[in-house]
Amino acid sequence: MEIKSNLQQCLVIIKPDGLIKSITGDIIMALSTTNLKIVGTKIVKVTKEHAEKHYTELKEKKPHIFQATIDYITGKYHTDRVMALVYQGENAIDKIRNVAGKTNPEEAESTSIRGRYGRINSKTGVFENVIHASDSEANAEKEIKLWFKAEELVEHIYPTIKKDEKIKHLVWK
């Protein structure tokens, strides 16, 4: 009998309201119940361009909330920083999304991350749901490649190639 592995990756973003409320530790602790491995993490200052690439589908499916979502993730209401993490393991997407809870904090189980820490901002109508989690393997790959360079992950989870590029970047003085 063949046993199929369902090794997956899932991008998790602790959103600006999660950082400003200083609940990143609580969120990571809740996610640790999944027994998945973290293979990448970093703090990112989110630009409008980056946010628009991440939320491309939202612009098409729900254009009425697109701009408010871009404002939210880029820091108009809290801070312009997020914590991005890549989790890996068996059924990672379902495990993470189960712990995260429903996107709408009012519909999320009270024991989920969004149920405990999320809210709907009455001034903006934005779901401040503190966390993003990839919803499919295809979206996980697209999102991980958007938020992380291949060398920023401790495991090669997607095929890579070595390429010589002359890119200017900051170095320590």
Protein Blocks (a to p, Z undefined) as FASTA:
>chain_A
ZZddfddcddddddfklmmnopmmmmmmmmmmnopacfbdcdddddfklmmmmmmmmmmm
mmmlmmmmmmmmnopmmcmcdcddddddehklmmmmmmnopfblmlpcfkbmklmmgccd
fknopacehpacdfbfklmmmmmmmmpcfklpcbdfbdcddddddddddddZZ
